[in-house]
């Protein structure tokens, strides 16, 4: 059904890739949803809030791991598959080495900030999972995505959530202490197994040629621009949990994080569409006119329409949250309804971000996302202590709305300049 709708929008093969991506995205988010249900029931709002807050900060730092070489792989291999071996070697080694450095920095800084909340060993385990293992899994996923093999790409990212769900089951069955300090080691083991499995699949299926490591200064500069964009993008979507933990405490952070995860499920098809479209957008960006205007328009229309439908669905089904997570999470029902504008706003931003990234406008994204991160922190500091859960919803919705508007203003400005240049040259 989704494929037929997308074909009516003129997406063709993109519809097939989007459906494949959506299936695996649903498996991934389904695994995450079951994981949230399981770990929330075991740890309660306080333990889950601590995990989500520290994990959100680790995921933000993880955006810098690899210095953007995974995106260089996606960009350049999408255009020329013969460059795969060299870019794969570059992405894996750079992500591994830089990830270790960032994990050490993250552990030291986070322990200083949250030493009353978590031990350094707990923080290090979460840091390795999110800032080292996850970026390597995404490097492997990008390798398949660059070959437009969205099924395999989605399988790798869903494998991580499935393994973490198994980790919760093992934790429940075999751990004598059901607390966060004990759980993080199961979490770390699942992350390491997923990482090794993803890297192995790339070598068995895509068979990258052996290449010597080489990273030129020009590549490093371009990669860093991708990396900063990934960092700021993660900050916009993950730091809210960290801020909730820091400013409102682990109980409220747990309730908010559970609500936000439920809302994020609603944007799955648009996230899959954005991923599926990236290789084509990268290729089309090489055209003199900057690509297909109709493709970008149709992507935006689908994102807006689907986002509105997803919001309506959330209004109808939010009441099921206490049944899934337990009565301790009953306030999350109201929080989901307060976040009702997030699906269309986030969906539109996903597509706008993809257009900017694939057309070499990383700086444009940085220009709008850094102020958005500062706005997120500022509004959170002002509103969360005063309004609690309502303040978190106000902060996230305001930031997301302004950011979506800014991203599409950048896209529109870019299209106008390209149209003017094409008219002048003709």
GUVEXKE-20357 format. One line per field, with one value per residue (C-alpha): residue number from 0; x, y, z. Coordinates in steps of 0.05 Angstrom, whole numbers. Example, Ala and Ser with C-alpha at 12.3 -4.5 7.8 and 13.67 -1.06 7.14 Angstrom:
n = c(0;1) .
X = c(246;273) .
Y = c(-90;-21) .
Z = c(156;143) .
***
This chain:
n = c(0;1;2;3;4;5;6;7;8;9;10;11;12;13;14;15;16;17;18;19;20;21;22;23;24;25;26;27;28;29;30;31;32;33;34;35;36;37;38;39;40;41;42;43;44;45;46;47;48;49;50;51;52;53;54;55;56;57;58;59;60;61;62;63;64;65;66;67;68;69;70;71;72;73;74;75;76;77;78;79;80;81;82;83;84;85;86;87;88;89;90;91;92;93;94;95;96;97;98;99;100;101;102;103;104;105;106;107;108;109;110;111;112;113;114;115;116;117;118;119;120;121;122;123;124;125;126;127;128;129;130;131;132;133;134;135;136;137;138;139;140;141;142;143;144;145;146;147;148;149;150;151;152;153;154;155;156;157;158;159;160;161;162;163;164;165;166;167;168;169;170;171;172;173;174;175;176;177;178;179;180;181;182;183;184;185;186;187;188;189;190;191;192;193;194;195;196;197;198;199;200;201;202;203;204;205;206;207;208;209;210;211;212;213;214;215;216;217;218;219;220;221;222;223;224;225;226;227;228;229;230;231;232;233;234;235;236;237;238;239;240;241;242;243;244;245;246;247;248;249;250;251;252;253;254;255;256;257;258;259;260;261;262;263;264;265;266;267;268;269;270;271;272;273;274;275;276;277;278;279;280;281;282;283;284;285;286;287;288;289;290;291;292;293;294;295;296;297;298;299;300;301;302;303;304;305;306;307;308;309;310;311;312;313;314;315;316;317;318;319;320;321;322;323;324;325;326;327;328;329;330;331;332;333;334;335;336;337;338;339;340;341;342;343;344;345;346;347;348;349;350;351;352;353;354;355;356;357;358;359;360;361;362;363;364;365;366;367;368;369;370;371;372;373;374;375;376;377;378;379;380;381;382;383;384;385;386;387;388;389;390;391;392;393;394;395;396;397;398;399;400;401;402;403;404;405;406;407;408;409;410;411;412;413;414;415;416;417;418;419;420;421;422;423;424;425) .
X = c(0;55;93;31;21;94;91;32;80;128;181;185;244;250;183;212;272;228;183;243;273;206;200;268;256;192;232;284;235;192;253;266;193;193;260;231;171;216;270;220;182;246;281;220;216;277;325;301;305;378;395;359;392;463;450;424;488;530;492;504;579;576;558;631;659;689;698;644;680;616;579;638;629;555;565;622;605;533;565;620;617;690;713;681;742;781;723;705;775;776;708;721;791;774;710;745;803;765;708;756;780;709;687;744;726;652;664;707;662;596;621;640;570;529;571;512;470;517;585;642;639;565;578;636;593;538;591;623;554;530;593;634;592;532;574;608;541;519;582;564;492;516;559;496;456;509;496;421;411;362;340;409;420;357;374;439;407;349;398;424;355;338;403;389;320;353;400;340;313;380;385;317;332;403;419;411;405;353;385;417;488;478;440;491;538;485;471;545;551;492;523;590;558;516;577;618;559;549;623;624;562;595;656;615;564;594;666;704;772;833;859;911;886;889;855;872;865;809;771;782;753;692;684;687;631;588;608;589;522;511;532;484;428;437;440;373;339;376;398;326;330;396;367;305;349;393;338;277;306;306;232;207;262;239;166;185;235;182;132;182;201;128;122;186;156;105;158;187;163;189;256;259;240;295;347;324;326;397;435;390;395;471;473;424;462;517;471;479;408;421;373;299;253;193;228;241;170;139;184;161;87;90;126;75;14;41;62;-8;-38;12;-7;-80;-61;-22;-83;-124;-75;-36;-81;-49;17;1;-21;46;94;56;17;80;83;11;33;66;-4;-12;60;49;-11;30;81;27;59;126;111;96;150;203;183;191;258;282;269;298;360;369;364;415;464;462;472;535;500;528;546;474;451;504;483;411;424;475;427;373;416;429;354;338;385;361;287;298;334;278;216;232;245;182;133;161;135;95;158;196;141;140;215;219;159;183;254;229;181;232;285;238;221;294;315;262;279;350;324;278;334;379;328;315;390;397;337;366;434;402;361;423;466;413) .
Y = c(0;49;31;47;114;131;110;158;212;191;156;90;48;95;67;-3;20;61;1;-43;11;21;-53;-55;11;-17;-78;-31;15;-45;-73;-6;0;-69;-51;12;-27;-80;-36;15;-39;-66;-1;45;118;138;85;92;168;164;116;159;223;196;157;219;256;197;194;268;259;197;243;266;195;180;254;247;192;149;205;213;139;148;209;185;111;130;166;115;45;31;76;32;-5;58;94;33;27;101;101;41;60;133;117;66;111;176;139;115;186;214;159;177;251;236;193;245;304;268;239;309;335;276;243;244;206;153;121;129;55;61;124;90;29;74;116;56;31;97;135;77;16;53;97;34;1;63;61;-10;12;70;20;-18;46;73;12;25;-40;-12;-80;-97;-26;-30;-99;-74;-17;-61;-114;-67;-55;-129;-148;-97;-126;-194;-161;-138;-209;-237;-183;-200;-275;-277;-214;-217;-141;-106;-37;7;-6;-80;-71;-28;-87;-127;-66;-59;-133;-128;-66;-99;-162;-118;-78;-141;-171;-109;-104;-178;-172;-116;-160;-222;-189;-125;-153;-87;-90;-84;-13;26;78;147;211;274;343;362;299;312;383;357;300;346;387;324;305;372;367;297;323;382;339;289;346;373;305;276;331;342;277;299;367;334;291;348;400;358;294;222;209;264;248;176;195;246;199;144;193;219;148;134;197;181;115;156;186;119;119;189;171;111;155;205;150;117;184;203;164;193;263;257;238;292;345;337;365;437;453;418;359;345;398;351;298;348;375;306;286;348;336;264;284;337;293;233;275;302;232;206;261;241;169;190;227;164;113;152;124;55;77;58;-11;-20;12;8;59;95;122;147;220;202;200;275;286;250;294;356;333;325;375;338;286;336;384;330;296;360;374;304;315;386;361;306;357;404;348;316;383;401;450;423;493;515;461;479;552;535;477;508;565;512;474;539;554;484;493;563;547;483;522;573;528;458;479;522;478;407;360;415;457;401;394;470;471;414;436;508;487;436;485;541;492;462;532;552;488;497;571;548;497;547;598;546;527;600;612;549;569;639;611;562;619;664;609;593) .
Z = c(0;19;-45;-87;-53;-65;-138;-148;-123;-178;-136;-176;-152;-93;-70;-68;-28;18;33;47;91;126;141;173;207;237;260;290;323;342;377;409;430;462;493;522;549;580;609;634;671;701;719;728;707;748;722;651;655;677;620;569;593;593;529;494;510;487;421;411;421;376;318;318;316;248;230;176;137;137;101;53;38;25;-19;-61;-68;-87;-146;-162;-133;-152;-95;-42;-17;-1;32;73;102;116;151;195;219;230;267;311;331;339;375;429;440;444;492;539;536;544;605;641;627;641;706;728;710;735;789;836;785;755;766;717;698;682;640;603;586;557;521;486;465;436;415;388;372;342;295;268;257;219;177;156;143;99;60;40;30;-18;-62;-55;-17;33;59;84;109;150;175;207;245;267;291;344;374;370;406;460;470;480;529;571;571;593;646;674;674;698;737;812;818;773;773;721;745;730;665;627;620;584;541;524;506;458;426;414;384;338;316;300;263;220;201;184;138;98;85;68;23;-7;-7;-4;-37;8;9;47;95;64;88;50;81;33;52;125;118;80;129;189;159;154;225;254;220;248;317;315;287;344;394;371;378;438;485;508;548;580;597;626;670;692;703;725;754;732;746;698;649;646;633;580;545;541;511;460;438;425;383;344;321;282;236;212;140;128;159;112;53;69;74;10;-27;-7;-61;-115;-86;-83;-157;-178;-141;-193;-247;-267;-243;-176;-187;-196;-166;-173;-130;-74;-78;-75;-17;22;5;28;93;110;94;130;190;199;194;246;294;289;303;365;392;385;415;468;522;513;544;617;593;559;608;674;714;736;664;662;657;590;558;568;546;480;466;483;430;377;329;328;273;216;238;247;181;142;175;157;83;84;119;66;10;42;59;-10;-46;-7;39;104;126;116;164;214;210;229;277;323;341;349;399;437;435;461;520;534;532;572;626;628;622;650;723;721;682;686;633;599;596;561;509;499;491;440;398;394;375;323;291;284;259;206;181;178;141;88;81;64;14;-20;-24;-55;-108;-126;-136;-179;-221;-231;-251;-299;-331;-336;-367;-418) .
***
